[in-house]
Amino acid sequence: MARINTNVSSVIAQANLSRNNKDLDIRLTRLATGVRINRGADDPAGLIVSERLRTDIQGVSQGIKNAERASLVIATTEGSLAEVNDLLNSIKSLVVEAANTGAFSDTERQANQLQIDSAIDSLTRISNTATFGGLKLLDGSLDYVVSGLVSSAISKANVFGASFVGTDEIDVEVDVVQSAQKGSLFVRGDLPTPGAPENGTFLSQTTLRIMGPKGVTELIIAAGTSYNDAINIVNQRSPFTGVEAALINGDATSGLVFRSTDYGSDSFVRVERIDKPSPPLSDGFAAYAFDGNAAYPDTTGGFPWSLIGTTLTTATRDAGQDVGALINGALATGRGLLISSNGQELSLELLLNEDFAIRPDAADKMFYITGGGALFQIGPQVQPQQQTNIGVQSVAASLLGGTLVEGQLQYLSSLKSGQSNDLKTAESRNDFTPLQDILDKSIDEISVLRGRLGAFERNVIETGVRSLQSQYENLSSSVSQIRDADFAAETSALTRAQVLTSTATSVLQLANTQAQQVLQLLG
């Protein structure tokens, strides 16, 4: 059949040439871009999956950058804290040197005090000036904001971490469930008989060995020495033993108590009589302690000597007890008057007031964390599981080293000239212990803070970066498999498309010339 209105062969050749040209364009585009999916039509399902993966890659990439920047912030902070540590160590050296009063003159001690003042000022200056990109690091800007703290119950609160997921305020409830106790040994004062004139005295010469957490001493107490005088003798040795003495209820006939100067299981008292009474008859001296499960009783109505043989037993040694408390219903770790809790939602340390810590029957105390802290986004998604919080307290001298001295909370700034714990005051009272305690607490606080920052960098940031880098590698590999062009396959397909395009062009040319053969029929 010969028709000229419709050249079917040409139409077929045109269609195939169009397909071959389109395929050729696809191969050229893929080879030019190196990407297999350049538009949705190339692979709709692959485009959806790959775009989701590319979004994840962007989040992971930014998470790595965030973590690396957080690491730089931590490193800068710790560098400043290292300088603070050096200053505190230099202050301690100066205090120890100044305590050597027999070998140093007043002028030298005054020079030491000037150096201490300068070091404390430098420490506060570091607190105020340590920055990273305009971000204040050690002035308390990265600390948590606490309100409603009842100082009569909680002397000091350090919040290390808090999560504000779903709330803008965290309620903290503290419930004392186990009283803090000092190691205590009790001696009766109503012997040999109630109302006798010998009551409240040592009936015979007595040699006591008194031992505490700071050391041991021996005392010879003469016969007839009143408990009041014996207390003065024991308390003069308290700096060497860590043991003090007092009258029960302020009444010598009620008895005498030997007790450790501090609270907690690390504090103890040991009192032993190391001579024999003369004449060799019982002269009434015996020490008693409550068993470990008994709370210290309220003695205002009289000491319960009736419990001798049951709860109150003869003893030569007694250890203190750490405070036990619940924080938001969870049992906290106690050490002396300190309680601490370390959880994902809340991590803090509280120094309880003595009156609150010894009373399990006291009403619960509540305070609030209303904001603050340093929030680090170290994951690819903005969600609580991929964020972490840490608090960096101010290291200013007026807030560092808070220590209870005679019931009052005193800080490192109290070591400056004219303050309650300067070298001159310590020398006049012949007691450098408060200075030592405040310095040790300051050094401990800085060391712990550096340790927490180091642990945060090592266990959170660095592990997070390694995990994110692994995710980045695997996600990139997955996207590459879906989106990237296989040059070997595309080159082969390009050659095929070129051959087919050339062939289709030749066929179209033949199809277009085929209609001219009709003219031969016209002669």
Rosetta blueprint (number, residue, H / E / L):
1 M L
2 A L
3 R L
4 I L
5 N L
6 T L
7 N L
8 V H
9 S H
10 S H
11 V H
12 I H
13 A H
14 Q H
15 A H
16 N H
17 L H
18 S H
19 R H
20 N H
21 N H
22 K H
23 D H
24 L H
25 D H
26 I H
27 R H
28 L H
29 T H
30 R H
31 L H
32 A H
33 T H
34 G L
35 V E
36 R L
37 I L
38 N L
39 R L
40 G H
41 A H
42 D H
43 D L
44 P H
45 A H
46 G H
47 L H
48 I H
49 V H
50 S H
51 E H
52 R H
53 L H
54 R H
55 T H
56 D H
57 I H
58 Q H
59 G H
60 V H
61 S H
62 Q H
63 G H
64 I H
65 K H
66 N H
67 A H
68 E H
69 R H
70 A H
71 S H
72 L H
73 V H
74 I H
75 A H
76 T H
77 T H
78 E H
79 G H
80 S H
81 L H
82 A H
83 E H
84 V H
85 N H
86 D H
87 L H
88 L H
89 N H
90 S H
91 I H
92 K H
93 S H
94 L H
95 V H
96 V H
97 E H
98 A H
99 A L
100 N L
101 T L
102 G L
103 A L
104 F L
105 S L
106 D H
107 T H
108 E H
109 R H
110 Q H
111 A H
112 N H
113 Q H
114 L H
115 Q H
116 I H
117 D H
118 S H
119 A H
120 I H
121 D H
122 S H
123 L H
124 T H
125 R H
126 I H
127 S H
128 N H
129 T H
130 A L
131 T E
132 F E
133 G L
134 G L
135 L E
136 K E
137 L L
138 L L
139 D L
140 G L
141 S L
142 L L
143 D L
144 Y E
145 V E
146 V E
147 S E
148 G L
149 L L
150 V L
151 S L
152 S L
153 A L
154 I E
155 S E
156 K E
157 A E
158 N E
159 V E
160 F E
161 G E
162 A E
163 S L
164 F L
165 V L
166 G L
167 T L
168 D L
169 E L
170 I E
171 D E
172 V E
173 E E
174 V E
175 D E
176 V E
177 V E
178 Q E
179 S L
180 A L
181 Q E
182 K L
183 G L
184 S E
185 L E
186 F E
187 V E
188 R L
189 G L
190 D L
191 L L
192 P L
193 T L
194 P L
195 G L
196 A L
197 P L
198 E L
199 N L
200 G L
201 T E
202 F L
203 L L
204 S L
205 Q L
206 T E
207 T E
208 L E
209 R E
210 I E
211 M E
212 G E
213 P L
214 K L
215 G E
216 V E
217 T E
218 E E
219 L E
220 I E
221 I E
222 A L
223 A L
224 G L
225 T L
226 S E
227 Y H
228 N H
229 D H
230 A H
231 I H
232 N H
233 I H
234 V H
235 N H
236 Q H
237 R L
238 S H
239 P H
240 F H
241 T H
242 G L
243 V E
244 E E
245 A E
246 A E
247 L E
248 I H
249 N H
250 G H
251 D L
252 A L
253 T L
254 S L
255 G L
256 L E
257 V E
258 F E
259 R E
260 S E
261 T L
262 D L
263 Y L
264 G L
265 S L
266 D L
267 S L
268 F E
269 V E
270 R E
271 V E
272 E E
273 R E
274 I L
275 D L
276 K L
277 P L
278 S L
279 P L
280 P L
281 L L
282 S L
283 D L
284 G L
285 F L
286 A L
287 A E
288 Y E
289 A E
290 F E
291 D L
292 G L
293 N L
294 A L
295 A L
296 Y L
297 P L
298 D L
299 T L
300 T L
301 G L
302 G L
303 F L
304 P L
305 W H
306 S H
307 L H
308 I E
309 G L
310 T L
311 T L
312 L E
313 T E
314 T E
315 A L
316 T L
317 R E
318 D E
319 A E
320 G L
321 Q E
322 D L
323 V L
324 G E
325 A E
326 L E
327 I E
328 N L
329 G L
330 A E
331 L E
332 A L
333 T E
334 G E
335 R E
336 G L
337 L L
338 L E
339 I E
340 S E
341 S E
342 N E
343 G L
344 Q L
345 E L
346 L E
347 S E
348 L E
349 E E
350 L E
351 L E
352 L E
353 N L
354 E H
355 D H
356 F H
357 A H
358 I L
359 R L
360 P L
361 D L
362 A L
363 A L
364 D L
365 K E
366 M E
367 F E
368 Y E
369 I E
370 T E
371 G E
372 G E
373 G L
374 A E
375 L E
376 F E
377 Q E
378 I L
379 G L
380 P L
381 Q L
382 V L
383 Q L
384 P H
385 Q H
386 Q H
387 Q E
388 T E
389 N E
390 I E
391 G L
392 V L
393 Q L
394 S L
395 V L
396 A L
397 A L
398 S L
399 L L
400 L L
401 G L
402 G L
403 T E
404 L E
405 V E
406 E L
407 G L
408 Q E
409 L E
410 Q E
411 Y L
412 L H
413 S H
414 S H
415 L H
416 K L
417 S L
418 G L
419 Q L
420 S L
421 N L
422 D L
423 L H
424 K H
425 T H
426 A H
427 E H
428 S H
429 R L
430 N L
431 D L
432 F L
433 T H
434 P H
435 L H
436 Q H
437 D H
438 I H
439 L H
440 D H
441 K H
442 S H
443 I H
444 D H
445 E H
446 I H
447 S H
448 V H
449 L H
450 R H
451 G H
452 R H
453 L H
454 G H
455 A H
456 F H
457 E H
458 R H
459 N H
460 V H
461 I H
462 E H
463 T H
464 G H
465 V H
466 R H
467 S H
468 L H
469 Q H
470 S H
471 Q H
472 Y H
473 E H
474 N H
475 L H
476 S H
477 S H
478 S H
479 V H
480 S H
481 Q H
482 I H
483 R H
484 D E
485 A L
486 D L
487 F H
488 A H
489 A H
490 E H
491 T H
492 S H
493 A H
494 L H
495 T H
496 R H
497 A H
498 Q H
499 V H
500 L H
501 T H
502 S H
503 T H
504 A H
505 T H
506 S H
507 V H
508 L H
509 Q H
510 L H
511 A H
512 N H
513 T H
514 Q H
515 A H
516 Q H
517 Q H
518 V H
519 L H
520 Q H
521 L H
522 L H
523 G L
